[in-house]
Amino acid sequence: MHRVLLLGAGKIGQAAAHFLSAAGGYDVLVADADERALARLESGDGLSTLHLDAANPQALRNAMAGRHAVLSALSFDMNRAVAEAALDSGSSYFDLTEDVETTKFVKAVAAKASDGQVFMPQCGLAPGFVSVAAYDLTRQFDKLDEVRLRVGALPQFPTNEMKYNLTWSTDGLINEYGNPCEAIHDGRAIATLPLEGLEHFSLDGIDYEAFNTSGGVGTLCETLDARVRNLDYKTIRYRGHRELFVFLMNELRLNARRAVLKDILENAVPATPQDVVLIFCTVSGWRDGRLVQLTDARKIYHGTCMGRDYSAIQMTTASALCAAVDLHFAGALPGRGFVRQEQVSLDTFLSNRFGKCYATPERVVPARAEMAL
């Protein structure tokens, strides 16, 4: 029985808790400072709850005692303290952070890990699965040219001017839209501006836009350094969304007043469980002397998983986190220290009982294409 502590009983935390407890083999303790969030969980075989303020270092360490792993579904700004507590407790560590600086901190902490203790941040959709899928494509080339990652979690039925509904962490959304972005351009690692690099495309008769956002590229810039000419990550939205956020964050300067922007969004933009996740990974390079492009495209809709209804962002994010933890306990990950998403092969991920969420035919429309350039 794998004993894990799951911090955060929000939408993603609840889904991850249910996935692990329903799958069997896990004793899941879910901790949160919000008793109302904990009350929404149905305690039972393999699942229990704990009222906990994760900002209390001693309480955090006490909760980790005897736990083989800690999974953080908290806001990114809590994860530094969680990683340090995990190191002291001997627990392996997994999180969903999109924050670049937090990941660098976790990597430094991981250098002190004991045998059998791993630190694997960015275990969600993007960063997360998108790195697994993209890196799988890169391994099919003799020499790389470009790597492009495009991901979006969108309302299936947009009705407001933003053409958007809140589908996950508001703090994470603002962080992605407001922080510098990592990329590789002409073989050099660079920082790009968020909300810039606008591009348009159509799929299934629907018009989309994509633009720079922070964190989604994960550790791929470091992994593919000196191996690729261009690499970038952009978030997919319906057309017109970016223009409104440029006005809010740049012209009204709400990027410098994020608490105000969060309050506005959470009191004006409703959440929705009816969403769709789009994933496009495109890699070009040389194979057998020819310049070739390969694409992995997936569309995942909200639906039922393990007997419960979930939004697409819940399923994709929580299942990726659970797959990482499951692979660790199965001995399929490195046995110590910092683990990158791209160290997991796509076949290994998709064959995992949780990773199959990305490969279920009724929810995913996969498309692999090869084109000579």
C-alpha positions, 0 to 999 in steps of 0.5 A: 500500500502506497501512503501518499499525502495530497495537498489541496482539495480543489478541482484538480486535487479532488480528481487526483484523490478519487483517481488514486483511491479508486484505482487501489493500492493507495492510502490517500490523505488529502489535506487542505485549510478549507474545510468546505473543500474537504467536505466535498470529498467522500472519505472511505476505503483508501481516502481520508482527509485532514484540516491543515494549513500548509503555511505552517511548517511544523504541521506540514512536516507532521502530516508527511510523517510516514508518507511515501510521497507528497503530491502538491495541488496547491498554488505554485507559491506554496511549493517551495515550503512543501519541497523543503518539508518533503526533503526533511521527511524523506517523502518523494515530491510531485507538483503541478507548478507552471512557475519557472522559478519554483521549478528551479528551486525544487531542482536545487532541493532535489540535489540533496535527495536520499536514495529512492526519493525523487522530486518531479515538478510540473506533472500536469498537462502543460507543463507535463504531458506536453513535454512527454509527447513532444520529446517522443517526437524529437527522438524520431529524428537524426537532427532537429530543427524546430519544436513547437508546443501548443496547448489550450483548455477552452470552454466548449460553449464560449458565451462571453467577450473573453470567449473563456471560462475559468477552468483551473487555478486563477493564480496559475492563469495570471502567472502564465499570462504575466511572467517571462517565457522561455524559448530557443531562437536560432540556437540560443536560449532566450526570454520572450514576452507573455501575450506576444507572438500571436498566431492564428489557425483553424481546426474543424471549422473553428478559429483559434489564436495562440500566443506566448505564455510562461512555464508550459515548455517545462524543462525542454529548453534545457534538455534540448539546448544545443540540439534544436534551432527553434523551440517555443510554447504557446497557449491556445485560445479562441480568437479575440481573447488575447486582446482583452488580456493585453488591455487588462494586464498591460494597459490597465497595469493589472499585471502589477496588481494581481490580487485585484485582477484575480478578484475581478476574474473570479467574481465576473468569469464563471467556471464551467465543467464543459470544456475541451483540451487541445494539444498540438506538438509539432517537430521538424528536422532531418530523417534519412537526409530529408527535412520532415515534420511530425505532429501529435495532435489530441483533443480531449473532452469532458466526460466520465472517468472511474465512474465520475464526471470531470472536466477535461482539464481536471482529467488531463491534469489529475491523470498526469499527476497520478501517472507520474506517482504511479510510475515512480512506485512501479520503478519506471522513473529514475530512483533519486533526485530531480526527474524531468517529464521528458524522461518518461517515454510516451508509450510508458505514459499512455500504457499506465492506468492513469495515463490512458486518459490521454489515449481513450478513443471516445475522448481523444481524437489523435492525429499523427502526420508526417510531411516532407518539407 
